[in-house]
Amino acid sequence: MKVKPIGERILVKREKIEEKSTGGIILTQTQQEAPAQGEVRAVGDVEGIEVGDTVVFSKYAGGDALDVGGETLLFIDLKEVKAVIYG
């Protein structure tokens, strides 16, 4: 299935949640903080961001989600994107 967000939105696959702390302690589900970055999978009417880019977004961004091909993708408004990571 192909999906294209409408307007100034992107579809992002959030990075995997770390299950261990940097000290090696296993974190419970409630202690795990969802990462605020992910890979762009689809782009609406947005300039400067392309499919495959990694973006950093606000902590509470992506209230709406969509399951595509077994992956959960978040709809994120352009105004919630803080940075694009290159390289």
Number of C-alpha atoms within 10 A of each C-alpha: 4 6 12 13 16 12 12 14 21 26 26 27 18 21 13 10 11 13 15 12 11 8 6 8 9 13 13 9 9 6 10 14 12 13 15 17 22 22 20 22 18 20 24 18 13 15 9 6 19 17 13 13 16 22 20 17 22 15 12 10 15 19 9 10 15 14 9 11 9 7 11 13 23 22 20 24 19 18 11 15 18 12 13 17 11 7 4
